[in-house]
Amino acid sequence: MGFAETFKALSDPVRRDILTLLKQNRLSAGEIGSNFNMTGATISYHLNVLKKAELVYEQREKNYIYYELNASVLEEILMWLSDLKGEKDYEVVEGK
């Protein structure tokens, strides 16, 4: 995972909204798409960008594909940003 892909994925408000939806629990592509006024192909594009950035996991079950938030990538970014700010202990920052 590179930060370039991650920041590109996070730069789009639709993708940030998808991540917010997935914060609650895993969803199928159809369930995600029902929250937006756009085509299934467009939702699929956004999900592929999020997958490439490793911000979401994909899990196939029968005829459905479920997407789930990968919080470890977000934690890695937060640790990097904390280090960049000069904060010594990420855990302390997270507990604020």
C-alpha beads as a LAMMPS data file, in Angstrom:
LAMMPS data file: protein, C-alpha beads

96 atoms
95 bonds

1 atom types
1 bond types

-500.0 500.0 xlo xhi
-500.0 500.0 ylo yhi
-500.0 500.0 zlo zhi

Masses

1 110.0

Atoms # bond

1 1 1 0.000 0.000 0.000
2 1 1 1.297 3.404 -0.902
3 1 1 0.210 6.675 0.570
4 1 1 -0.373 8.068 -2.942
5 1 1 -3.167 5.552 -3.620
6 1 1 -4.598 6.089 -0.163
7 1 1 -4.696 9.868 -0.403
8 1 1 -6.112 9.675 -3.940
9 1 1 -8.878 7.408 -2.650
10 1 1 -9.583 9.698 0.305
11 1 1 -9.646 12.821 -1.874
12 1 1 -13.089 12.068 -3.282
13 1 1 -16.135 12.910 -1.108
14 1 1 -18.146 9.947 -2.446
15 1 1 -15.413 7.531 -1.388
16 1 1 -15.215 9.167 2.031
17 1 1 -19.000 8.741 2.328
18 1 1 -18.654 5.060 1.405
19 1 1 -16.033 4.616 4.144
20 1 1 -18.370 6.302 6.612
21 1 1 -21.126 3.855 5.663
22 1 1 -18.757 0.931 6.123
23 1 1 -17.767 2.199 9.559
24 1 1 -21.125 0.889 10.818
25 1 1 -20.793 -2.613 9.346
26 1 1 -20.106 -4.481 6.119
27 1 1 -22.375 -3.843 3.144
28 1 1 -22.963 -5.264 -0.323
29 1 1 -22.353 -3.109 -3.371
30 1 1 -26.121 -2.788 -3.824
31 1 1 -26.588 -1.625 -0.242
32 1 1 -23.824 0.933 -0.704
33 1 1 -25.278 2.082 -4.028
34 1 1 -28.735 2.606 -2.519
35 1 1 -27.268 5.532 -0.541
36 1 1 -26.204 7.407 -3.685
37 1 1 -27.848 8.757 -6.811
38 1 1 -25.408 7.189 -9.272
39 1 1 -25.091 4.134 -11.479
40 1 1 -23.871 0.770 -10.289
41 1 1 -20.856 1.153 -12.571
42 1 1 -19.891 4.384 -10.827
43 1 1 -20.219 2.780 -7.395
44 1 1 -18.116 -0.137 -8.657
45 1 1 -15.441 2.318 -9.830
46 1 1 -15.299 3.981 -6.404
47 1 1 -15.151 0.610 -4.648
48 1 1 -12.279 -0.478 -6.912
49 1 1 -10.322 2.674 -6.047
50 1 1 -10.902 1.967 -2.342
51 1 1 -9.819 -1.668 -2.799
52 1 1 -6.662 -0.631 -4.672
53 1 1 -5.811 1.672 -1.772
54 1 1 -6.530 -1.232 0.602
55 1 1 -9.081 0.853 2.482
56 1 1 -11.756 -1.821 2.086
57 1 1 -11.838 -5.609 2.097
58 1 1 -13.943 -7.574 -0.338
59 1 1 -15.610 -10.839 0.705
60 1 1 -17.675 -13.004 -1.633
61 1 1 -20.664 -14.898 -0.255
62 1 1 -22.926 -16.781 -2.656
63 1 1 -24.130 -14.196 -5.204
64 1 1 -23.018 -11.152 -3.215
65 1 1 -19.812 -9.273 -2.622
66 1 1 -19.574 -7.587 0.752
67 1 1 -17.278 -4.696 1.537
68 1 1 -15.764 -3.971 4.918
69 1 1 -13.630 -1.109 6.206
70 1 1 -9.910 -1.839 6.629
71 1 1 -9.125 0.345 9.632
72 1 1 -5.467 -0.743 9.780
73 1 1 -4.598 1.430 6.751
74 1 1 -6.258 4.433 8.390
75 1 1 -4.355 3.733 11.611
76 1 1 -1.089 3.624 9.661
77 1 1 -1.866 7.049 8.147
78 1 1 -2.740 8.457 11.579
79 1 1 0.539 7.153 12.994
80 1 1 2.460 8.727 10.122
81 1 1 0.654 12.058 10.578
82 1 1 1.285 11.963 14.344
83 1 1 4.957 11.340 13.709
84 1 1 5.022 14.163 11.168
85 1 1 3.481 16.509 13.757
86 1 1 6.168 15.467 16.218
87 1 1 3.849 13.660 18.596
88 1 1 5.797 10.926 20.304
89 1 1 3.086 8.467 21.251
90 1 1 0.222 7.692 18.868
91 1 1 -1.770 5.951 21.597
92 1 1 -1.883 9.165 23.608
93 1 1 -3.141 11.100 20.571
94 1 1 -5.771 8.478 19.851
95 1 1 -7.057 8.608 23.415
96 1 1 -7.679 12.377 23.326

Bonds

1 1 1 2
2 1 2 3
3 1 3 4
4 1 4 5
5 1 5 6
6 1 6 7
7 1 7 8
8 1 8 9
9 1 9 10
10 1 10 11
11 1 11 12
12 1 12 13
13 1 13 14
14 1 14 15
15 1 15 16
16 1 16 17
17 1 17 18
18 1 18 19
19 1 19 20
20 1 20 21
21 1 21 22
22 1 22 23
23 1 23 24
24 1 24 25
25 1 25 26
26 1 26 27
27 1 27 28
28 1 28 29
29 1 29 30
30 1 30 31
31 1 31 32
32 1 32 33
33 1 33 34
34 1 34 35
35 1 35 36
36 1 36 37
37 1 37 38
38 1 38 39
39 1 39 40
40 1 40 41
41 1 41 42
42 1 42 43
43 1 43 44
44 1 44 45
45 1 45 46
46 1 46 47
47 1 47 48
48 1 48 49
49 1 49 50
50 1 50 51
51 1 51 52
52 1 52 53
53 1 53 54
54 1 54 55
55 1 55 56
56 1 56 57
57 1 57 58
58 1 58 59
59 1 59 60
60 1 60 61
61 1 61 62
62 1 62 63
63 1 63 64
64 1 64 65
65 1 65 66
66 1 66 67
67 1 67 68
68 1 68 69
69 1 69 70
70 1 70 71
71 1 71 72
72 1 72 73
73 1 73 74
74 1 74 75
75 1 75 76
76 1 76 77
77 1 77 78
78 1 78 79
79 1 79 80
80 1 80 81
81 1 81 82
82 1 82 83
83 1 83 84
84 1 84 85
85 1 85 86
86 1 86 87
87 1 87 88
88 1 88 89
89 1 89 90
90 1 90 91
91 1 91 92
92 1 92 93
93 1 93 94
94 1 94 95
95 1 95 96
